[in-house]
Amino acid sequence: MTRSTSSATRPQAQADNKPFAVIDRITKRYGIATVLDEISFAIHEGEVHAIVGENGAGKSTIARVLAGLARPDSGHITIDGEIVSDFSVRAAEERGVVLIHQELALAEHLDVAANMFLGHELHRGALLSIAEMTRRAREMLARLGSSVMPRQRVSSLPVSDKQMVEIAKALLRDAKLIIMDEPTAVLTSRETENLFTQVERLRREGVAVVFVSHKLEEVKRIADRVSVLRDGRYQGTWNIEDVTAQQIANLMVGRELNQIYPPKAAAPASSVALSINNFSPDIPSPPITLDIFAGEILGVAGLVGSGRTELFESLVALRGSRGGDLALWGQAIRHSTYRAMLEAGVVYITEDRKGRGLLLNETIAHNVSFLDQILSRFRLVDADKERKARDWAVREFSIDAPYPNVRVGSLSGGNQQKVMLAKSLLNRPRVIVVDEPTRGIDVGTRAQIYRMLRRLADEGNAVVAISSDMQEVVGLSDRVMVMRDNAIAGFLTGTDISEEEIVQLAAGVANNSHDGEK
């Protein structure tokens, strides 16, 4: 494994490309915390440069500094041969540097063309030149091979098309360096491939792309070079051909990660924890019959729109249902409200931690105690009980909190996920359904969460892990349930659990050998 001192050797990137952006001994502090500690590396013209690291390593901060959203405390940045002294978004854009946020910054109520020219509108005299903006937007979208129309309202577009709008918007600013922060976090595999096609197109046109990601397989797939950060410090830059995904992971966490996934259950589970009989969620689907076993991790896979999330939201009464029977350890349970399911010992952990899972402006203590207050008869805030719950959560889930009353919204994504897990597990549920358990989380924290889920199963609980990450489903699950068209397409166990088998069942091209097992 050798460090890179020149641009990548991939055929799409020119080996003699000069540096476009040079980061020289950049240090950034927030209060007493040093989040970037003398970071130095270069980004070359026409390359895809990945920046990886655990949550809190400084990836997003260096992206914000490059994009003019944060001013460093020391060090300097050179853009296209000129040292930057005026740190602002407009100054960065004037130099050709544009950041595409993970949470896209588009005006949903406006059409595509209006978004692409927002703040840079074209005028004809005193009037907006809507026709010219529409024409230029159409040309740029066509250049990217996008089918999006300039007059479509942004709110009607899927996330993947919104990203295309952001890229087109950046190119209209004459972008020479586009920074993509976790661009595939909410994309399907097909949408991800479409994004990569556009990234490769940008590379061919000489545009540099900074690709900030937790997904090391994607980094290996798309990047020319990779820079690794750990705890705000620079670990080095490597040509992507010279380093494996495993080596990158080890560099990120500072230790060997020989096995991200813990060992699976030694023997198939046989005691039924939750029995579901002729259950009909409030979506067009046939009745579902399913047994979930104590001591197992049941992975739930399927393509987007297959009904994975909808089924389990209906099971815990977060959405409606049209009948069916549920039994927990052989005892029939009421299915009237989410509170009733919590009281029975069934908890659902949403995939949307920022929108539905957490109170971002509240403390760890308040978030962790939230479900406990729902279950309390009087719903009174007990400050001492909240403090004890917070201390338990920080200790048991290794939550990295800079001070006790920190707002959850200021924590990293990995620590937010741990807070959500702690909140859901405080009252010791026996059936735990977790939707997208590690979305947007670094490899080290993912390994921690996988160990937590395995420990829960080993203690005799039933764990259901719904995931769009095929490798996660294969690596974590004792048994896999694949859904298609709001119905169960089949089950996989043992050596049958593979990405190929899951894809075949999800797409409806597999044989029937796995159908009918529950």
Secondary structure, 3 states (H helix, E strand, C coil): CCECCCCCCCCCCCCCCCEEEEEEEEEEEECCEEEEEEEEEEEECCCEEEEECCCCCCHHHHHHHHCCCCCCCEEEEEECCEECCCCCHHHHHHCCEEEECCCCCCCCCCEHHHHHCCCCCCEECCEECHHHHHHHHHHHHHHCCCCCCCCCEHHHCCHHHHHHHHHHHHHHCCCCEEEEECCCCCCCHHHHHHHHHHHHHHHHCCCEEEEECCCHHHHHHHCCEEEEEECCEEEEEEEHHHCCHHHHHHHHHCCCCCCCCCCCCCCCCCCEEEEEEEECECCCCCCEEEEEECCCEEEEEECCCCCHHHHHHHHCCCCCECCCEEEECCEECCCCCHHHHHHHCEEEECCCHHHHHCCCCCEHHHHHCHHHHHHCCCCCCCHHHHHHHHHHHHHHCCCCCCCCCCEHHHCCHHHHHHHHHHHHHCCCCCEEEEECCCCCCCHHHHHHHHHHHHHHHHCCCEEEEECCCHHHHHHHCCEEEEEECCEEEEEEEHHHCCHHHHHHHHHCCCCHHHCCCC
